[in-house]
Amino acid sequence: MDFKSEDSRRYRHAGDLTNEPPTREFSEITIPMPWGHISGKWYGPQDVQPILGLHGWQDNAGTFDLLVPLLPPDVPFLSIDLPGHGLSSRLPDGCYYNTTDNLYVILIVMKQYKWKKVSLVGHSMSSIIAFMFAAIFHDKVDMVIGIDALKPHQRLPASILRSMETRMDAFLKEDERNQSKEEPPSYSYDELIERIFIGTFHSINKDLCKHMLARSIQKSEKYPEKYFFCRDRRLKFYNYMVGSQDLCVEMAKRIECPYMFIKARHSSYFEDKKYYDEVLAILQKKPNFEYVEVDGSHHVHINHPERIIAPVNDFINRYGPLAKQSSSKL
């Protein structure tokens, strides 16, 4: 059985589980990909190019459920599930998940919708993806808002090699489990909430974990009162790009678009802070770069969207889709 295709037992938003309305009305969309499809939630008008929202590692399009309702209603926003996450197709058996896969996904989405440029909002893993995309394809980006992860993280070579060894072996086991088509372990709703809460190191308030849960679970056939996680288990061993600090510095220098980075004060830097500071200093010399610090955890945009919405809306009003449309009419 292909668990990713059983749409009748899937959930689009938290309200599908709790019998509540969505935080804001949206259209569920499907974008064809060479290996299947990308799913997403399109908020707002569909006659204007949207901001493209990208979630963090093992999260899904629900990551912006509480931020999007605070955006101006006429600003369109497309929050997608990256491959293997949420309602999107998994990569084929035997394929390894890499950072560069998601750069390719952005390019395909742009091609499908005939966008010449893209506006990106990314959290965590996808904040790094947006940083890389803006550097590599600097002529294809209108604006970037990154939340709580600035750049590819630096690690010691010995640590990288040990990680590659253990993660490759673990990935192989998960790939074989996928091919067996056996139903994964199932849990009650409360147990799933607890696993999300613990899995994010308490970064998401427990009462809000439902927003990360809905698109990542499926009703069990074996145990009707239980659910299982249906995101691709191979994602646990996702291969982050680990480039040199020199490469990160060069990427920062190449970024030309308006760029906002939001740092949560109670979250890790995920690397020695000197590497972060070096790249941040380069970006801060650019005239259209804005840096915002707020109190909160790694998932501050879920727990406290009100803390970041004022600078986000101001930035979008100046550089987002509607600002671009207005300037083109002048």
C-alpha contacts under 8 A as a table, 3 or more apart, distances in Angstrom:
res1	aa1	res2	aa2	distance
1	M	181	K	5.72
1	M	182	E	7.89
2	D	5	S	5.74
2	D	6	E	7.19
2	D	181	K	6.95
3	F	6	E	5.57
3	F	181	K	7.96
3	F	230	C	6.93
4	K	7	D	7.50
4	K	87	L	7.05
4	K	88	S	7.76
4	K	89	S	6.58
4	K	90	R	7.53
4	K	230	C	6.80
6	E	9	R	5.87
6	E	10	R	6.82
7	D	10	R	4.98
7	D	11	Y	7.96
9	R	218	Q	5.60
9	R	219	K	5.39
10	R	87	L	7.85
10	R	214	A	7.94
10	R	215	R	6.97
10	R	217	I	6.80
10	R	218	Q	5.13
10	R	219	K	7.04
11	Y	14	A	7.50
11	Y	16	D	5.77
11	Y	17	L	7.15
11	Y	214	A	5.32
11	Y	215	R	5.35
11	Y	216	S	8.00
11	Y	217	I	7.34
11	Y	218	Q	7.31
12	R	16	D	6.69
12	R	28	E	7.84
12	R	87	L	7.88
12	R	214	A	6.35
12	R	215	R	5.47
13	H	16	D	5.69
13	H	17	L	7.63
13	H	22	P	6.55
13	H	62	G	6.74
13	H	211	H	6.78
13	H	214	A	5.39
13	H	215	R	6.40
14	A	17	L	5.51
14	A	18	T	6.41
14	A	20	E	7.54
14	A	22	P	7.10
14	A	210	K	5.56
14	A	211	H	5.19
14	A	212	M	7.98
14	A	213	L	7.23
14	A	214	A	5.09
15	G	18	T	4.81
15	G	19	N	4.93
15	G	20	E	4.16
15	G	21	P	5.35
15	G	22	P	5.68
16	D	19	N	5.63
16	D	20	E	7.02
16	D	214	A	7.44
17	L	20	E	7.92
17	L	214	A	6.84
21	P	24	R	7.97
22	P	25	E	6.09
23	T	65	D	6.22
23	T	66	L	6.66
23	T	69	P	6.60
24	R	43	Y	7.50
24	R	65	D	7.56
24	R	68	V	7.53
24	R	69	P	5.69
25	E	43	Y	6.64
26	F	41	K	5.85
26	F	42	W	5.31
26	F	43	Y	4.57
26	F	44	G	7.02
27	S	41	K	5.69
27	S	42	W	5.07
27	S	43	Y	6.59
28	E	39	S	7.25
28	E	40	G	5.85
28	E	41	K	4.87
28	E	42	W	6.38
29	I	39	S	5.74
29	I	40	G	5.23
29	I	41	K	6.17
29	I	42	W	6.82
30	T	37	H	6.27
30	T	38	I	5.68
30	T	39	S	4.61
30	T	40	G	6.45
31	I	37	H	5.37
31	I	38	I	5.01
31	I	39	S	6.33
31	I	109	V	7.22
31	I	112	Q	7.56
32	P	36	G	6.17
32	P	37	H	4.42
32	P	38	I	6.46
33	M	36	G	5.01
33	M	37	H	4.69
33	M	38	I	6.68
33	M	108	I	7.47
34	P	37	H	7.61
35	W	89	S	7.42
35	W	90	R	7.92
35	W	91	L	6.45
35	W	92	P	6.85
36	G	88	S	7.94
36	G	89	S	5.48
36	G	90	R	7.72
37	H	88	S	5.86
37	H	89	S	5.46
38	I	80	I	6.99
38	I	81	D	6.36
38	I	82	L	6.70
38	I	83	P	6.71
38	I	87	L	7.51
38	I	88	S	4.57
38	I	89	S	6.40
39	S	80	I	5.80
39	S	81	D	5.61
39	S	82	L	7.97
39	S	86	G	7.73
39	S	87	L	5.64
39	S	88	S	4.90
40	G	61	A	6.52
40	G	78	L	6.52
40	G	79	S	5.42
40	G	80	I	3.93
40	G	81	D	5.84
40	G	87	L	7.96
41	K	61	A	6.95
41	K	78	L	5.61
41	K	79	S	5.20
41	K	80	I	6.31
42	W	46	Q	7.79
42	W	76	P	7.22
42	W	77	F	5.82
42	W	78	L	4.37
42	W	79	S	6.49
43	Y	68	V	7.90
43	Y	76	P	5.54
43	Y	77	F	5.12
43	Y	78	L	6.24
44	G	73	P	6.36
44	G	74	D	6.11
44	G	75	V	6.30
44	G	76	P	4.48
44	G	77	F	6.61
45	P	48	V	6.36
45	P	74	D	6.58
45	P	75	V	7.38
45	P	76	P	5.57
46	Q	49	Q	7.17
46	Q	50	P	7.64
46	Q	76	P	6.95
48	V	76	P	6.85
48	V	321	P	7.25
48	V	322	L	7.82
49	Q	76	P	6.99
49	Q	115	W	7.67
49	Q	321	P	6.26
50	P	75	V	7.16
50	P	76	P	4.48
50	P	77	F	4.73
50	P	78	L	5.86
50	P	119	S	7.59
50	P	321	P	6.52
51	I	75	V	8.00
51	I	76	P	6.36
51	I	77	F	4.74
51	I	78	L	6.02
51	I	118	V	7.20
51	I	119	S	5.00
51	I	120	L	5.90
51	I	121	V	7.08
51	I	320	G	7.30
51	I	321	P	6.95
52	L	77	F	6.16
52	L	78	L	4.98
52	L	79	S	5.99
52	L	80	I	7.52
52	L	118	V	7.20
52	L	119	S	5.99
52	L	120	L	5.00
52	L	121	V	6.23
53	G	61	A	7.67
53	G	64	F	7.68
53	G	77	F	6.95
53	G	78	L	5.82
53	G	79	S	4.31
53	G	80	I	6.33
53	G	120	L	6.04
53	G	121	V	4.82
53	G	122	G	5.90
54	L	61	A	7.14
54	L	79	S	6.21
54	L	80	I	6.15
54	L	81	D	7.42
54	L	82	L	7.45
54	L	120	L	7.48
54	L	121	V	6.20
54	L	122	G	4.69
54	L	123	H	6.57
54	L	126	S	5.53
54	L	127	S	7.82
55	H	59	D	6.02
55	H	60	N	5.63
55	H	61	A	6.15
55	H	63	T	6.11
55	H	64	F	7.99
55	H	79	S	7.91
55	H	80	I	7.65
55	H	81	D	7.33
55	H	82	L	7.66
55	H	122	G	5.97
55	H	123	H	5.34
55	H	124	S	7.26
55	H	125	M	7.26
55	H	126	S	5.74
56	G	59	D	5.31
56	G	60	N	7.20
56	G	63	T	7.99
56	G	122	G	7.51
56	G	123	H	5.28
56	G	124	S	4.93
56	G	125	M	4.77
56	G	126	S	5.53
56	G	127	S	7.89
57	W	124	S	7.26
57	W	125	M	5.63
57	W	126	S	7.76
57	W	235	L	7.93
58	Q	85	H	6.36
58	Q	231	R	7.46
58	Q	235	L	6.79
58	Q	236	K	7.55
59	D	62	G	7.72
59	D	63	T	6.80
59	D	85	H	6.91
59	D	86	G	7.55
59	D	212	M	6.07
59	D	216	S	7.81
60	N	63	T	5.97
60	N	80	I	7.31
60	N	81	D	5.13
60	N	82	L	7.27
60	N	85	H	5.86
60	N	86	G	5.17
60	N	212	M	6.51
60	N	215	R	6.72
60	N	216	S	7.21
61	A	64	F	6.63
61	A	65	D	7.85
61	A	79	S	5.12
61	A	80	I	5.03
61	A	81	D	5.03
61	A	86	G	6.99
61	A	215	R	7.71
62	G	65	D	5.12
62	G	79	S	7.71
62	G	211	H	5.44
62	G	212	M	5.73
62	G	214	A	7.80
62	G	215	R	7.21
63	T	66	L	7.67
63	T	211	H	6.73
63	T	212	M	6.26
63	T	302	I	6.74
64	F	67	L	5.11
64	F	68	V	5.82
64	F	79	S	7.21
64	F	301	H	7.38
64	F	302	I	7.00
65	D	68	V	5.94
65	D	69	P	7.29
65	D	211	H	6.89
65	D	302	I	7.68
66	L	69	P	6.14
66	L	70	L	7.53
66	L	301	H	7.53
66	L	302	I	5.92
66	L	305	P	6.60
67	L	70	L	5.61
67	L	71	L	7.08
67	L	301	H	6.36
67	L	302	I	6.89
67	L	305	P	5.32
67	L	306	E	7.91
67	L	309	I	7.40
68	V	71	L	5.28
68	V	77	F	7.47
69	P	72	P	7.90
69	P	73	P	7.64
70	L	305	P	7.97
70	L	306	E	7.87
70	L	309	I	6.83
71	L	75	V	6.83
71	L	309	I	7.46
71	L	313	N	6.39
72	P	75	V	5.53
72	P	313	N	7.52
73	P	76	P	7.60
75	V	321	P	7.31
75	V	322	L	6.92
76	P	321	P	7.97
81	D	84	G	7.91
81	D	85	H	5.48
81	D	86	G	5.33
81	D	87	L	6.51
81	D	88	S	5.68
82	L	85	H	5.45
82	L	86	G	7.52
82	L	88	S	6.51
82	L	102	N	7.13
82	L	105	V	7.82
83	P	88	S	5.58
83	P	89	S	5.80
83	P	90	R	5.48
83	P	91	L	6.47
83	P	102	N	7.86
84	G	87	L	7.94
84	G	88	S	5.97
84	G	89	S	5.65
84	G	90	R	4.00
84	G	91	L	6.42
84	G	231	R	5.61
84	G	232	D	4.92
84	G	235	L	7.16
85	H	88	S	5.88
85	H	89	S	7.67
85	H	90	R	7.47
85	H	216	S	6.89
85	H	231	R	4.95
85	H	232	D	6.62
86	G	215	R	4.60
86	G	216	S	4.84
86	G	230	C	7.81
86	G	231	R	6.06
87	L	215	R	6.14
87	L	216	S	7.38
90	R	232	D	6.36
91	L	95	C	6.24
91	L	96	Y	7.96
91	L	97	Y	7.78
92	P	95	C	5.81
93	D	175	D	6.48
93	D	178	N	7.60
93	D	179	Q	7.01
94	G	175	D	6.49
96	Y	171	F	7.99
96	Y	234	R	7.82
96	Y	238	Y	7.44
96	Y	239	N	7.69
97	Y	101	D	6.87
97	Y	234	R	7.59
97	Y	235	L	6.69
97	Y	237	F	7.88
97	Y	238	Y	5.19
97	Y	239	N	6.05
98	N	101	D	5.42
98	N	102	N	7.50
98	N	238	Y	6.05
98	N	239	N	4.73
98	N	240	Y	6.12
98	N	241	M	7.20
99	T	102	N	5.68
99	T	103	L	7.03
99	T	129	I	7.03
99	T	238	Y	7.96
99	T	239	N	6.55
99	T	240	Y	5.46
99	T	241	M	5.80
100	T	103	L	5.05
100	T	104	Y	6.42
100	T	241	M	7.72
101	D	104	Y	5.18
101	D	105	V	6.36
102	N	105	V	4.75
102	N	106	I	6.37
102	N	129	I	7.21
103	L	106	I	5.34
103	L	107	L	6.57
103	L	129	I	6.79
103	L	133	F	6.32
104	Y	107	L	5.09
104	Y	108	I	6.27
105	V	108	I	5.12
105	V	109	V	6.18
106	I	109	V	5.15
106	I	110	M	6.19
107	L	110	M	5.09
107	L	111	K	6.19
108	I	111	K	4.96
108	I	112	Q	6.07
109	V	112	Q	5.11
109	V	113	Y	6.31
110	M	113	Y	5.36
110	M	114	K	5.67
110	M	115	W	4.85
110	M	116	K	7.09
110	M	117	K	7.53
110	M	118	V	7.22
111	K	114	K	4.83
111	K	115	W	6.38
112	Q	115	W	7.93
115	W	118	V	6.75
116	K	140	K	6.37
117	K	139	D	7.54
117	K	140	K	4.32
117	K	141	V	4.97
117	K	142	D	5.99
118	V	140	K	6.32
118	V	141	V	4.87
118	V	142	D	5.65
118	V	143	M	7.35
119	S	141	V	6.00
119	S	142	D	5.16
119	S	143	M	4.86
119	S	144	V	5.99
119	S	320	G	6.86
119	S	321	P	7.51
120	L	130	A	6.50
120	L	141	V	7.82
120	L	143	M	6.28
120	L	144	V	4.78
120	L	145	I	6.27
121	V	127	S	7.22
121	V	130	A	7.47
121	V	144	V	5.81
121	V	145	I	4.66
121	V	146	G	5.88
121	V	147	I	7.82
122	G	125	M	7.61
122	G	126	S	4.58
122	G	127	S	4.16
122	G	128	I	7.68
122	G	129	I	7.57
122	G	130	A	6.30
122	G	144	V	7.88
122	G	145	I	6.43
122	G	146	G	5.05
122	G	147	I	6.16
123	H	126	S	5.13
123	H	127	S	4.73
123	H	146	G	6.01
123	H	147	I	4.65
123	H	148	D	6.57
123	H	149	A	7.14
124	S	127	S	5.01
124	S	128	I	6.61
124	S	146	G	7.73
124	S	147	I	6.13
124	S	148	D	5.67
124	S	149	A	4.83
124	S	298	H	7.86
125	M	128	I	5.30
125	M	129	I	6.38
125	M	149	A	6.96
126	S	129	I	4.55
126	S	130	A	5.96
126	S	146	G	7.85
127	S	130	A	5.08
127	S	131	F	6.24
127	S	145	I	7.62
127	S	146	G	4.54
127	S	147	I	5.90
127	S	148	D	7.28
127	S	149	A	5.71
127	S	150	L	6.39
127	S	151	K	7.58
128	I	131	F	4.99
128	I	132	M	6.26
128	I	146	G	7.64
128	I	149	A	6.10
128	I	150	L	5.80
128	I	151	K	4.89
128	I	152	P	6.07
129	I	132	M	5.15
129	I	133	F	6.03
130	A	133	F	5.00
130	A	134	A	5.98
130	A	144	V	6.78
130	A	146	G	7.13
131	F	134	A	5.31
131	F	135	A	6.32
131	F	144	V	7.82
131	F	146	G	7.68
131	F	150	L	7.07
131	F	151	K	6.36
131	F	251	M	7.94
131	F	252	A	7.88
132	M	135	A	5.12
132	M	136	I	6.02
132	M	151	K	7.66
132	M	251	M	6.88
133	F	136	I	5.20
133	F	137	F	5.57
133	F	138	H	7.27
134	A	137	F	5.43
134	A	138	H	4.81
134	A	139	D	7.99
134	A	140	K	7.54
134	A	141	V	6.01
134	A	144	V	7.64
134	A	254	R	7.99
134	A	255	I	5.69
134	A	256	E	7.66
134	A	257	C	7.33
135	A	138	H	5.13
135	A	251	M	4.97
135	A	252	A	6.60
135	A	253	K	7.83
135	A	254	R	5.15
135	A	255	I	4.72
135	A	256	E	7.83
136	I	251	M	7.20
136	I	254	R	7.61
137	F	140	K	5.41
137	F	141	V	7.06
138	H	141	V	5.93
138	H	254	R	6.85
138	H	255	I	5.82
138	H	256	E	6.16
138	H	257	C	7.09
139	D	256	E	7.95
141	V	144	V	7.60
141	V	257	C	6.34
142	D	257	C	5.82
142	D	258	P	7.01
142	D	319	Y	7.17
142	D	320	G	7.45
143	M	257	C	5.40
143	M	258	P	4.90
143	M	259	Y	5.77
143	M	319	Y	6.40
143	M	320	G	6.92
144	V	257	C	7.32
144	V	258	P	6.52
144	V	259	Y	4.80
144	V	260	M	6.22
145	I	259	Y	5.96
145	I	260	M	4.72
145	I	261	F	5.80
145	I	262	I	7.59
145	I	312	V	7.84
146	G	149	A	7.03
146	G	150	L	6.92
146	G	259	Y	7.89
146	G	260	M	6.28
146	G	261	F	4.78
146	G	262	I	6.18
147	I	150	L	7.64
147	I	261	F	6.01
147	I	262	I	4.86
147	I	263	K	6.33
147	I	264	A	7.99
147	I	301	H	7.99
148	D	261	F	7.39
148	D	262	I	5.79
148	D	263	K	4.65
148	D	264	A	5.94
148	D	267	S	7.64
148	D	298	H	6.27
149	A	263	K	7.55
149	A	269	Y	7.26
150	L	261	F	7.16
150	L	276	Y	7.26
151	K	248	C	6.94
151	K	276	Y	7.49
152	P	240	Y	7.76
152	P	241	M	6.59
152	P	242	V	6.15
152	P	243	G	6.82
152	P	248	C	7.01
153	H	242	V	6.54
153	H	243	G	7.96
153	H	270	F	6.55
153	H	271	E	5.70
154	Q	242	V	6.63
154	Q	243	G	7.42
154	Q	244	S	6.99
154	Q	245	Q	6.78
154	Q	271	E	5.87
154	Q	272	D	7.48
154	Q	275	Y	7.30
155	R	159	S	6.57
155	R	160	I	6.55
155	R	242	V	7.64
155	R	271	E	7.02
156	L	159	S	5.27
156	L	160	I	6.38
157	P	160	I	5.05
157	P	161	L	6.30
158	A	161	L	5.24
158	A	162	R	6.26
159	S	162	R	5.21
159	S	163	S	6.07
160	I	163	S	5.12
160	I	164	M	6.14
161	L	164	M	5.12
161	L	165	E	6.29
162	R	165	E	5.22
162	R	166	T	6.38
163	S	166	T	5.34
163	S	167	R	5.76
164	M	167	R	5.23
164	M	168	M	5.83
165	E	168	M	5.57
165	E	169	D	6.59
166	T	169	D	5.38
166	T	170	A	6.25
167	R	170	A	4.98
167	R	171	F	5.86
167	R	237	F	5.62
168	M	171	F	5.00
168	M	172	L	6.23
168	M	237	F	7.56
169	D	172	L	5.21
169	D	173	K	6.62
170	A	173	K	5.23
170	A	174	E	6.43
170	A	237	F	7.26
171	F	174	E	5.15
171	F	175	D	6.06
171	F	234	R	5.63
171	F	236	K	7.97
171	F	237	F	5.95
172	L	175	D	5.03
172	L	176	E	6.28
173	K	176	E	5.16
173	K	177	R	6.28
174	E	177	R	4.93
174	E	178	N	6.19
174	E	233	R	6.16
174	E	234	R	5.54
175	D	178	N	5.15
175	D	179	Q	6.43
175	D	234	R	6.40
176	E	179	Q	5.09
176	E	180	S	6.39
177	R	180	S	5.13
177	R	181	K	7.02
177	R	182	E	7.30
178	N	181	K	5.62
178	N	182	E	7.46
178	N	233	R	7.82
183	E	220	S	7.81
183	E	228	F	7.99
184	P	228	F	6.21
184	P	229	F	7.30
184	P	230	C	7.94
185	P	228	F	6.05
186	S	220	S	6.70
186	S	223	Y	7.65
186	S	226	K	5.82
186	S	227	Y	5.07
186	S	228	F	4.39
186	S	229	F	7.61
187	Y	191	E	5.78
187	Y	192	L	6.14
187	Y	226	K	5.15
187	Y	227	Y	5.40
187	Y	228	F	6.19
188	S	191	E	5.12
188	S	192	L	6.28
188	S	225	E	6.82
188	S	226	K	4.74
188	S	227	Y	6.33
189	Y	192	L	5.13
189	Y	193	I	6.34
189	Y	226	K	6.84
189	Y	227	Y	7.07
190	D	193	I	5.10
190	D	194	E	6.27
191	E	194	E	5.05
191	E	195	R	6.21
192	L	195	R	5.00
192	L	196	I	6.27
192	L	213	L	7.59
193	I	196	I	5.22
193	I	197	F	6.15
193	I	206	K	6.99
193	I	209	C	6.00
193	I	210	K	6.71
193	I	213	L	7.27
194	E	197	F	4.96
194	E	198	I	6.07
194	E	206	K	7.45
195	R	198	I	5.18
195	R	199	G	5.66
196	I	199	G	4.94
196	I	200	T	6.14
196	I	209	C	6.37
196	I	212	M	7.68
196	I	213	L	7.39
197	F	200	T	5.58
197	F	201	F	6.54
197	F	202	H	5.09
197	F	203	S	7.20
197	F	204	I	6.28
197	F	205	N	7.24
197	F	206	K	5.80
197	F	209	C	6.57
198	I	201	F	4.98
198	I	202	H	5.59
199	G	202	H	7.40
200	T	203	S	5.26
200	T	204	I	6.69
202	H	205	N	6.71
202	H	206	K	7.61
203	S	297	S	5.53
203	S	298	H	5.88
203	S	299	H	5.80
204	I	208	L	6.57
204	I	209	C	6.17
204	I	297	S	7.71
204	I	299	H	5.89
204	I	300	V	7.92
204	I	302	I	7.07
204	I	303	N	6.31
205	N	208	L	5.37
205	N	209	C	6.48
205	N	303	N	6.23
206	K	209	C	5.28
207	D	210	K	6.99
208	L	211	H	5.96
208	L	212	M	7.86
208	L	302	I	7.46
208	L	303	N	7.23
209	C	212	M	5.40
209	C	213	L	6.29
210	K	213	L	4.79
210	K	214	A	6.18
211	H	214	A	6.09
212	M	215	R	7.04
212	M	216	S	7.17
213	L	216	S	5.36
213	L	217	I	6.38
214	A	217	I	5.98
216	S	229	F	5.70
216	S	230	C	5.69
216	S	231	R	5.55
217	I	227	Y	6.27
217	I	228	F	5.41
217	I	229	F	4.37
217	I	230	C	5.21
217	I	231	R	7.34
218	Q	227	Y	5.40
218	Q	228	F	5.54
218	Q	229	F	6.44
218	Q	230	C	6.15
219	K	224	P	6.89
219	K	225	E	7.82
219	K	226	K	6.32
219	K	227	Y	4.48
219	K	228	F	6.60
220	S	223	Y	5.37
220	S	224	P	5.68
220	S	225	E	7.49
220	S	226	K	5.65
220	S	227	Y	4.90
220	S	228	F	6.30
221	E	224	P	5.98
223	Y	226	K	5.47
223	Y	227	Y	7.82
224	P	227	Y	7.88
230	C	233	R	7.78
231	R	235	L	7.81
232	D	235	L	5.73
233	R	236	K	5.94
234	R	237	F	5.77
234	R	238	Y	6.98
235	L	238	Y	4.87
243	G	247	L	6.11
243	G	248	C	6.99
244	S	247	L	5.16
244	S	248	C	6.54
245	Q	248	C	4.96
245	Q	249	V	6.13
245	Q	275	Y	6.97
246	D	249	V	5.07
246	D	250	E	6.20
247	L	250	E	5.05
247	L	251	M	6.15
248	C	251	M	5.03
248	C	252	A	6.22
248	C	279	V	7.12
249	V	252	A	5.13
249	V	253	K	6.35
249	V	278	E	7.64
249	V	279	V	5.75
249	V	282	I	7.67
250	E	253	K	5.10
250	E	254	R	6.41
251	M	254	R	5.15
251	M	255	I	6.60
252	A	255	I	5.51
252	A	279	V	6.37
252	A	282	I	6.59
252	A	283	L	6.28
253	K	282	I	6.78
253	K	283	L	7.37
257	C	288	N	7.23
258	P	288	N	4.75
258	P	289	F	5.83
258	P	319	Y	7.04
259	Y	288	N	6.35
259	Y	289	F	4.77
259	Y	290	E	6.28
260	M	289	F	5.74
260	M	290	E	4.61
260	M	291	Y	5.82
260	M	292	V	7.52
260	M	315	F	7.70
261	F	289	F	7.97
261	F	290	E	6.41
261	F	291	Y	5.10
261	F	292	V	6.24
262	I	291	Y	6.11
262	I	292	V	4.72
262	I	293	E	5.78
262	I	294	V	7.44
262	I	308	I	7.90
263	K	267	S	7.97
263	K	291	Y	7.83
263	K	292	V	6.23
263	K	293	E	4.82
263	K	294	V	6.43
264	A	267	S	5.58
264	A	293	E	5.97
264	A	294	V	5.25
264	A	295	D	5.75
264	A	296	G	5.20
264	A	297	S	5.72
264	A	298	H	6.06
264	A	300	V	6.63
265	R	293	E	6.49
265	R	294	V	5.94
265	R	295	D	5.17
265	R	296	G	5.97
265	R	297	S	7.03
266	H	295	D	6.57
266	H	296	G	5.46
266	H	297	S	5.02
266	H	298	H	7.23
267	S	296	G	7.39
267	S	297	S	5.18
267	S	298	H	5.07
268	S	298	H	7.72
269	Y	272	D	7.18
269	Y	273	K	6.28
269	Y	276	Y	7.38
271	E	275	Y	7.28
271	E	276	Y	7.54
272	D	275	Y	6.01
272	D	276	Y	7.27
273	K	276	Y	5.06
273	K	277	D	6.04
274	K	277	D	5.03
274	K	278	E	6.13
275	Y	278	E	5.26
275	Y	279	V	6.61
276	Y	279	V	5.49
276	Y	280	L	6.08
277	D	280	L	4.99
277	D	281	A	5.99
278	E	281	A	5.31
278	E	282	I	6.68
279	V	282	I	5.22
279	V	283	L	6.42
280	L	283	L	5.10
280	L	284	Q	6.04
281	A	284	Q	5.12
281	A	285	K	6.64
282	I	285	K	5.56
282	I	286	K	7.38
283	L	286	K	5.52
283	L	289	F	6.33
284	Q	287	P	7.64
284	Q	289	F	5.91
284	Q	290	E	7.21
284	Q	291	Y	7.63
285	K	289	F	7.69
286	K	289	F	5.55
292	V	311	P	7.88
294	V	307	R	6.74
294	V	308	I	7.24
295	D	300	V	7.93
295	D	307	R	7.89
296	G	299	H	7.56
296	G	300	V	5.11
296	G	303	N	7.87
296	G	304	H	7.38
297	S	300	V	5.12
299	H	302	I	5.51
299	H	303	N	6.40
300	V	303	N	5.03
300	V	304	H	5.28
300	V	305	P	6.57
301	H	304	H	5.60
301	H	305	P	4.50
301	H	307	R	8.00
301	H	308	I	7.15
302	I	305	P	5.84
304	H	307	R	5.64
304	H	308	I	7.65
305	P	308	I	5.61
305	P	309	I	6.00
306	E	309	I	5.28
306	E	310	A	7.52
307	R	310	A	7.40
308	I	311	P	6.03
308	I	312	V	6.18
309	I	312	V	4.92
309	I	313	N	5.82
310	A	313	N	5.35
310	A	314	D	6.20
311	P	314	D	5.06
311	P	315	F	6.05
312	V	315	F	5.15
312	V	316	I	6.12
313	N	316	I	5.04
313	N	317	N	5.94
314	D	317	N	5.14
314	D	318	R	6.44
315	F	318	R	5.26
315	F	319	Y	6.07
315	F	320	G	7.37
316	I	319	Y	5.12
316	I	320	G	4.33
316	I	321	P	7.72
316	I	323	A	7.70
317	N	320	G	5.85
317	N	322	L	7.21
317	N	323	A	5.99
318	R	323	A	5.70
319	Y	322	L	7.99
319	Y	323	A	5.59
319	Y	324	K	6.53
320	G	323	A	5.38
320	G	324	K	6.23
321	P	324	K	5.09
321	P	325	Q	6.14
322	L	325	Q	4.89
322	L	326	S	6.06
323	A	326	S	5.12
323	A	327	S	6.18
324	K	327	S	5.27
324	K	328	S	6.27
325	Q	328	S	5.25
325	Q	329	K	6.75
326	S	329	K	5.40
326	S	330	L	6.91
327	S	330	L	5.33
